[in-house]
């Protein structure tokens, strides 16, 4: 019988307990340790999961333990590089929250370290594992949408204003990871505009344009300053178009058999013919995306297989984030993604 994978979780803030819960449910996993600076958070986890052996305020206790095979890091982004690097150096597989690091150079160092030590490095880009996004990817790969033209994403709400990162770093990693996954190509450039009103510390509203090969364009709107919460994405192909509404309770995906064709009539060369066909709502399997993230991490370790959102994909998102900073600083100048 295969030995259980022994997992330690660092960070019990908003997301950490969800990770503990999902790993705890997996029969092939033993949640062995948790670490957090808050005594109250440790006590709460101990009460909910009494079988956890190690409860500590020191992440180093987890790195040093021979009873732990893999580490999950759910801490603020400025701590990701240090904690992930220490975990990899100690021979632990790592699942780290998004975004992977604060800089491209840090992300590249983590990828190099994981490769040298033959360890799994995975980033929790949760939405890539969600059933609606997987369905859209399936439609694109089957050619149901035709040639991809554009993706338009909106992720807005009121708050939560943060002092250490701007709204792009807070919200856009979700959109960047989804769009990179759906397009399946590396982005070429990015331009970003943002405003700091009403809290004059970090950008609270931002608009980003990303260019991809094959003349594919993506637009991302993120905001902490909206009276409504929207999580929508439009995906346009030359055959069909998709509307993805993450918040909708049941109809998360609608496929529109709509399009336009320019006539070849020489007498009237610009004579568009519009097609307004059926609208279909495919059945989407239910399931928590984070549960799939945790399963995929474990399977990647046991099967020694590169995960879907490996360190390389995490690096791709950090490149877009770093480019957005440079573009904001230059008043919206288009920045090449290298």
Kinemage of the C-alpha trace (Angstrom):
@kinemage 1
@onewidth
@group {chain A} dominant
@subgroup {mainchain}
@vectorlist {calphas} color= white
{ca unk a 1} P 0.000 0.000 0.000
{ca unk a 2} L 1.277 3.441 -0.941
{ca unk a 3} L 2.315 5.600 2.025
{ca unk a 4} L 0.227 8.701 2.570
{ca unk a 5} L 1.616 12.052 1.509
{ca unk a 6} L 2.378 14.055 4.646
{ca unk a 7} L 1.485 17.706 4.193
{ca unk a 8} L 2.234 20.837 6.209
{ca unk a 9} L 0.259 24.064 5.719
{ca unk a 10} L 1.797 27.475 6.455
{ca unk a 11} L -0.666 30.342 6.896
{ca unk a 12} L -4.131 30.100 8.453
{ca unk a 13} L -5.599 33.412 7.372
{ca unk a 14} L -8.434 33.580 4.846
{ca unk a 15} L -7.368 30.815 2.436
{ca unk a 16} L -5.264 28.512 4.616
{ca unk a 17} L -8.160 26.814 6.459
{ca unk a 18} L -9.785 26.024 3.094
{ca unk a 19} L -6.588 24.300 2.010
{ca unk a 20} L -6.394 22.338 5.261
{ca unk a 21} L -10.021 21.260 4.817
{ca unk a 22} L -9.517 20.034 1.255
{ca unk a 23} L -6.253 18.197 1.891
{ca unk a 24} L -7.773 16.637 5.003
{ca unk a 25} L -10.515 15.079 2.853
{ca unk a 26} L -8.084 13.304 0.539
{ca unk a 27} L -7.599 9.672 1.622
{ca unk a 28} L -4.036 9.590 0.300
{ca unk a 29} L -2.991 12.610 2.394
{ca unk a 30} L -2.167 13.140 6.040
{ca unk a 31} L -2.209 16.775 7.165
{ca unk a 32} L 0.681 16.526 9.593
{ca unk a 33} L 1.474 20.120 10.511
{ca unk a 34} L 0.219 23.710 10.404
{ca unk a 35} L 2.024 26.971 11.114
{ca unk a 36} L 0.696 30.448 11.802
{ca unk a 37} L 1.685 33.451 13.902
{ca unk a 38} L -1.764 33.552 15.509
{ca unk a 39} L -2.250 31.393 18.593
{ca unk a 40} L -6.022 31.637 18.155
{ca unk a 41} L -5.835 30.319 14.593
{ca unk a 42} L -3.693 27.377 15.674
{ca unk a 43} L -6.087 26.553 18.490
{ca unk a 44} L -9.065 26.676 16.125
{ca unk a 45} L -7.408 24.305 13.655
{ca unk a 46} L -6.408 21.961 16.485
{ca unk a 47} L -10.015 21.901 17.629
{ca unk a 48} L -11.357 21.187 14.127
{ca unk a 49} L -8.609 18.690 13.191
{ca unk a 50} L -7.290 17.044 16.361
{ca unk a 51} L -5.151 14.534 14.436
{ca unk a 52} L -2.703 17.231 13.271
{ca unk a 53} L 0.556 16.493 15.082
{ca unk a 54} L 2.546 19.711 14.749
{ca unk a 55} L 1.120 23.163 15.532
{ca unk a 56} L 3.735 25.886 15.474
{ca unk a 57} L 4.366 29.572 14.954
{ca unk a 58} L 7.658 28.791 13.195
{ca unk a 59} L 7.615 27.655 9.535
{ca unk a 60} L 11.153 26.356 10.104
{ca unk a 61} L 9.688 23.607 12.314
{ca unk a 62} L 7.837 22.322 9.261
{ca unk a 63} L 10.844 22.598 6.958
{ca unk a 64} L 13.053 20.682 9.416
{ca unk a 65} L 10.545 17.914 10.093
{ca unk a 66} L 11.284 14.532 8.531
{ca unk a 67} L 7.593 13.695 8.880
{ca unk a 68} L 6.566 16.126 6.138
{ca unk a 69} L 6.825 15.523 2.402
{ca unk a 70} L 5.073 18.593 0.975
{ca unk a 71} L 4.414 22.160 2.080
{ca unk a 72} L 1.489 24.401 1.225
{ca unk a 73} L 2.140 28.146 1.554
{ca unk a 74} L -0.837 30.474 2.051
{ca unk a 75} L 0.818 33.638 3.334
{ca unk a 76} L 1.154 37.238 2.053
{ca unk a 77} L 2.884 37.502 -1.316
{ca unk a 78} L 5.982 39.270 0.038
{ca unk a 79} L 6.782 36.112 2.045
{ca unk a 80} L 6.305 33.629 -0.796
{ca unk a 81} L 9.843 33.581 -2.146
{ca unk a 82} L 11.590 33.123 1.196
{ca unk a 83} L 9.231 30.432 2.473
{ca unk a 84} L 9.053 28.549 -0.826
{ca unk a 85} L 12.809 28.625 -1.291
{ca unk a 86} L 13.398 27.324 2.235
{ca unk a 87} L 10.866 24.552 1.712
{ca unk a 88} L 12.439 23.460 -1.578
{ca unk a 89} L 15.919 23.641 -0.065
{ca unk a 90} L 14.684 21.303 2.672
{ca unk a 91} L 13.529 18.796 0.059
{ca unk a 92} L 9.788 19.477 0.248
{ca unk a 93} L 7.371 19.668 -2.662
{ca unk a 94} L 5.552 23.029 -2.650
{ca unk a 95} L 2.111 24.373 -3.478
{ca unk a 96} L 2.200 28.163 -3.123
{ca unk a 97} L -0.630 30.666 -3.322
{ca unk a 98} L -0.902 33.161 -6.168
{ca unk a 99} L 0.963 35.179 -7.195
{ca unk a 100} L 4.040 32.983 -6.860
{ca unk a 101} L 6.500 35.798 -6.066
{ca unk a 102} L 6.897 39.561 -6.149
{ca unk a 103} L 9.471 39.552 -8.951
{ca unk a 104} L 10.337 37.608 -12.078
{ca unk a 105} L 13.869 36.935 -10.832
{ca unk a 106} L 12.508 35.366 -7.639
{ca unk a 107} L 10.150 33.136 -9.618
{ca unk a 108} L 12.972 32.010 -11.893
{ca unk a 109} L 15.134 31.107 -8.886
{ca unk a 110} L 12.349 28.964 -7.415
{ca unk a 111} L 11.860 27.126 -10.714
{ca unk a 112} L 15.599 26.476 -10.928
{ca unk a 113} L 15.770 25.207 -7.343
{ca unk a 114} L 12.802 22.885 -7.797
{ca unk a 115} L 14.284 21.507 -11.015
{ca unk a 116} L 17.698 20.852 -9.460
{ca unk a 117} L 16.120 19.004 -6.543
{ca unk a 118} L 13.577 17.164 -8.722
{ca unk a 119} L 10.675 18.542 -6.700
{ca unk a 120} L 7.148 19.587 -7.663
{ca unk a 121} L 6.551 23.342 -7.585
{ca unk a 122} L 2.929 24.270 -8.196
{ca unk a 123} L 1.011 27.550 -7.954
{ca unk a 124} L -2.599 27.686 -6.751
{ca unk a 125} L -4.212 29.404 -9.723
{ca unk a 126} L -7.549 28.035 -8.567
{ca unk a 127} L -9.778 29.154 -11.428
{ca unk a 128} L -7.784 27.192 -13.999
{ca unk a 129} L -9.157 24.084 -12.259
{ca unk a 130} L -12.772 25.280 -12.119
{ca unk a 131} L -15.323 23.324 -14.205
{ca unk a 132} L -16.487 26.370 -16.247
{ca unk a 133} L -12.947 27.345 -17.285
{ca unk a 134} L -12.113 23.741 -18.140
{ca unk a 135} L -15.255 23.607 -20.278
{ca unk a 136} L -14.299 26.786 -22.143
{ca unk a 137} L -10.820 25.360 -22.764
{ca unk a 138} L -12.452 22.226 -24.173
{ca unk a 139} L -14.611 24.326 -26.536
{ca unk a 140} L -11.542 26.231 -27.779
{ca unk a 141} L -9.483 23.081 -28.325
{ca unk a 142} L -12.340 21.383 -30.210
{ca unk a 143} L -12.606 24.401 -32.492
{ca unk a 144} L -16.196 25.122 -31.449
{ca unk a 145} L -15.468 28.843 -31.184
{ca unk a 146} L -13.373 28.966 -34.323
{ca unk a 147} L -10.340 31.219 -34.391
{ca unk a 148} L -9.962 33.097 -31.124
{ca unk a 149} L -10.141 36.885 -31.493
{ca unk a 150} L -10.421 38.399 -28.018
{ca unk a 151} L -11.035 37.881 -24.299
{ca unk a 152} L -12.620 40.629 -22.213
{ca unk a 153} L -12.550 40.132 -18.444
{ca unk a 154} L -14.175 42.122 -15.624
{ca unk a 155} L -13.371 41.500 -11.957
{ca unk a 156} L -14.742 44.347 -9.849
{ca unk a 157} L -16.210 44.908 -6.383
{ca unk a 158} L -16.256 47.387 -3.490
{ca unk a 159} L -13.083 46.903 -1.383
{ca unk a 160} L -10.952 45.427 0.056
{ca unk a 161} L -8.411 48.275 -0.134
{ca unk a 162} L -4.905 47.062 0.695
{ca unk a 163} L -1.767 48.951 1.640
{ca unk a 164} L 0.913 46.528 0.421
{ca unk a 165} L -0.350 45.701 -3.093
{ca unk a 166} L -2.495 47.414 -5.714
{ca unk a 167} L -5.723 46.087 -7.219
{ca unk a 168} L -3.850 44.474 -10.124
{ca unk a 169} L -1.717 42.325 -7.820
{ca unk a 170} L -4.780 41.482 -5.740
{ca unk a 171} L -7.319 40.555 -8.419
{ca unk a 172} L -5.699 40.271 -11.854
{ca unk a 173} L -3.646 37.083 -11.197
{ca unk a 174} L -6.940 35.198 -11.523
{ca unk a 175} L -7.619 36.741 -14.935
{ca unk a 176} L -4.021 36.432 -16.126
{ca unk a 177} L -3.876 32.725 -15.271
{ca unk a 178} L -7.242 31.990 -16.913
{ca unk a 179} L -6.427 33.954 -20.078
{ca unk a 180} L -2.937 32.444 -20.452
{ca unk a 181} L -4.498 28.989 -20.035
{ca unk a 182} L -7.281 29.591 -22.559
{ca unk a 183} L -5.101 31.268 -25.188
{ca unk a 184} L -2.334 28.690 -24.796
{ca unk a 185} L 0.360 31.091 -25.976
{ca unk a 186} L 2.793 33.406 -24.270
{ca unk a 187} L 1.706 37.059 -24.188
{ca unk a 188} L 3.710 39.542 -26.230
{ca unk a 189} L 3.022 42.870 -24.501
{ca unk a 190} L 0.928 44.634 -21.881
{ca unk a 191} L -0.281 48.193 -21.292
{ca unk a 192} L -1.858 49.278 -18.008
{ca unk a 193} L -3.686 52.343 -16.740
{ca unk a 194} L -4.782 52.853 -13.148
{ca unk a 195} L -6.006 55.404 -10.615
{ca unk a 196} L -5.426 55.599 -6.866
{ca unk a 197} L -8.648 57.425 -5.978
{ca unk a 198} L -10.164 57.353 -3.376
{ca unk a 199} L -7.313 55.975 -1.232
{ca unk a 200} L -4.108 57.626 -2.412
{ca unk a 201} L -1.738 54.741 -1.700
{ca unk a 202} L -2.145 52.016 -4.331
{ca unk a 203} L -4.107 51.814 -7.569
{ca unk a 204} L -7.729 50.893 -6.817
{ca unk a 205} L -8.992 50.764 -10.414
{ca unk a 206} L -7.059 49.507 -13.424
{ca unk a 207} L -7.525 48.674 -17.100
{ca unk a 208} L -5.051 46.381 -18.849
{ca unk a 209} L -4.603 45.380 -22.480
{ca unk a 210} L -2.588 42.279 -23.363
{ca unk a 211} L -1.488 41.296 -26.858
{ca unk a 212} L -0.978 37.646 -27.802
{ca unk a 213} L 0.303 36.000 -31.002
{ca unk a 214} L -2.134 35.421 -33.884
{ca unk a 215} L -3.682 38.849 -33.334
{ca unk a 216} L -5.465 37.832 -30.108
{ca unk a 217} L -6.290 40.685 -27.749
{ca unk a 218} L -7.222 40.489 -24.066
{ca unk a 219} L -8.640 43.251 -21.898
{ca unk a 220} L -8.843 43.120 -18.098
{ca unk a 221} L -10.770 45.508 -15.841
{ca unk a 222} L -10.107 45.185 -12.097
{ca unk a 223} L -11.469 47.434 -9.365
{ca unk a 224} L -11.950 47.788 -5.603
{ca unk a 225} L -14.204 50.777 -6.248
{ca unk a 226} L -17.387 49.400 -7.798
{ca unk a 227} L -20.925 49.462 -6.369
{ca unk a 228} L -21.513 45.936 -7.689
{ca unk a 229} L -19.528 42.708 -7.734
{ca unk a 230} L -18.937 41.319 -11.221
{ca unk a 231} L -16.896 38.311 -12.294
{ca unk a 232} L -17.471 37.995 -16.022
{ca unk a 233} L -15.463 37.052 -19.071
{ca unk a 234} L -16.311 37.309 -22.781
{ca unk a 235} L -14.481 34.984 -25.159
{ca unk a 236} L -14.921 35.801 -28.845
{ca unk a 237} L -14.185 33.494 -31.746
{ca unk a 238} L -15.045 33.828 -35.420
{ca unk a 239} L -17.622 31.001 -35.147
{ca unk a 240} L -19.090 31.398 -31.664
{ca unk a 241} L -18.750 33.493 -28.529
{ca unk a 242} L -18.928 32.599 -24.846
{ca unk a 243} L -20.073 34.557 -21.814
{ca unk a 244} L -18.669 33.214 -18.539
{ca unk a 245} L -20.323 34.510 -15.371
{ca unk a 246} L -18.600 33.053 -12.332
{ca unk a 247} L -21.171 34.475 -9.903
{ca unk a 248} L -24.283 33.089 -11.637
{ca unk a 249} L -25.660 30.234 -9.523
{ca unk a 250} L -26.443 27.893 -12.421
{ca unk a 251} L -25.889 29.382 -15.896
{ca unk a 252} L -22.166 30.045 -15.635
{ca unk a 253} L -21.524 29.579 -19.364
{ca unk a 254} L -23.617 30.700 -22.306
{ca unk a 255} L -22.515 29.923 -25.865
{ca unk a 256} L -23.720 32.356 -28.503
{ca unk a 257} L -23.866 31.167 -32.101
{ca unk a 258} L -23.457 34.776 -33.249
{ca unk a 259} L -21.067 36.312 -35.716
{ca unk a 260} L -20.493 38.703 -38.588
{ca unk a 261} L -19.184 38.237 -42.116
{ca unk a 262} L -18.062 40.904 -44.577
{ca unk a 263} L -19.470 40.446 -48.078
{ca unk a 264} L -17.133 40.035 -51.054
{ca unk a 265} L -19.538 41.984 -53.243
{ca unk a 266} L -17.343 44.353 -55.292
{ca unk a 267} L -20.162 46.873 -55.686
{ca unk a 268} L -20.584 47.117 -51.935
{ca unk a 269} L -17.422 45.699 -50.310
{ca unk a 270} L -18.428 46.697 -46.794
{ca unk a 271} L -21.728 44.911 -46.423
{ca unk a 272} L -21.631 42.957 -43.166
{ca unk a 273} L -23.884 39.959 -42.769
{ca unk a 274} L -24.815 39.327 -39.150
{ca unk a 275} L -25.579 35.867 -37.842
{ca unk a 276} L -27.728 35.532 -34.732
{ca unk a 277} L -28.121 31.845 -34.038
{ca unk a 278} L -29.050 29.872 -30.956
{ca unk a 279} L -27.842 30.420 -27.412
{ca unk a 280} L -26.895 27.229 -25.578
{ca unk a 281} L -26.191 26.650 -21.910
{ca unk a 282} L -24.010 23.565 -21.427
{ca unk a 283} L -24.261 21.460 -18.318
{ca unk a 284} L -21.278 22.151 -16.071
{ca unk a 285} L -20.149 19.566 -13.573
{ca unk a 286} L -20.310 20.664 -9.981
{ca unk a 287} L -17.321 20.617 -7.674
{ca unk a 288} L -15.031 22.879 -5.714
{ca unk a 289} L -12.097 24.081 -7.795
{ca unk a 290} L -9.793 24.129 -4.761
{ca unk a 291} L -10.491 20.440 -4.163
{ca unk a 292} L -9.258 19.755 -7.698
{ca unk a 293} L -6.163 21.896 -7.042
{ca unk a 294} L -5.296 19.793 -3.996
{ca unk a 295} L -5.921 16.496 -5.805
{ca unk a 296} L -3.828 17.615 -8.762
{ca unk a 297} L -0.923 18.594 -6.498
{ca unk a 298} L -0.945 15.196 -4.814
{ca unk a 299} L -1.257 13.316 -8.115
{ca unk a 300} L 1.597 15.334 -9.609
{ca unk a 301} L 3.846 14.276 -6.736
{ca unk a 302} L 2.880 10.603 -6.801
{ca unk a 303} L 3.080 10.394 -10.612
{ca unk a 304} L 6.148 12.652 -10.871
{ca unk a 305} L 4.300 14.721 -13.458
{ca unk a 306} L 4.570 18.464 -14.144
{ca unk a 307} L 1.380 20.107 -12.826
{ca unk a 308} L -0.960 22.149 -14.976
{ca unk a 309} L -0.079 25.308 -13.042
{ca unk a 310} L 3.591 24.633 -12.448
{ca unk a 311} L 6.192 27.194 -11.519
{ca unk a 312} L 6.522 28.040 -15.222
{ca unk a 313} L 2.860 29.085 -15.408
{ca unk a 314} L 3.293 30.965 -12.135
{ca unk a 315} L 6.250 32.790 -13.682
{ca unk a 316} L 4.085 33.748 -16.658
{ca unk a 317} L 1.611 35.485 -14.368
{ca unk a 318} L 4.374 37.268 -12.436
{ca unk a 319} L 5.791 38.542 -15.740
{ca unk a 320} L 2.441 40.161 -16.503
{ca unk a 321} L 2.229 41.643 -13.007
{ca unk a 322} L 5.752 43.053 -13.191
{ca unk a 323} L 5.019 44.458 -16.660
{ca unk a 324} L 1.872 46.109 -15.297
{ca unk a 325} L 3.952 47.907 -12.663
{ca unk a 326} L 6.346 49.200 -15.303
{ca unk a 327} L 3.498 50.318 -17.534
{ca unk a 328} L 1.724 52.133 -14.680
{ca unk a 329} L 4.945 53.918 -13.792
{ca unk a 330} L 5.278 55.022 -17.448
{ca unk a 331} L 1.690 56.278 -17.762
{ca unk a 332} L 0.402 53.353 -19.794
{ca unk a 333} L 3.379 52.683 -22.069
{ca unk a 334} L 3.176 49.290 -23.782
{ca unk a 335} L 5.673 46.912 -22.178
{ca unk a 336} L 7.127 43.928 -24.009
{ca unk a 337} L 6.815 40.564 -22.224
{ca unk a 338} L 10.102 38.738 -22.490
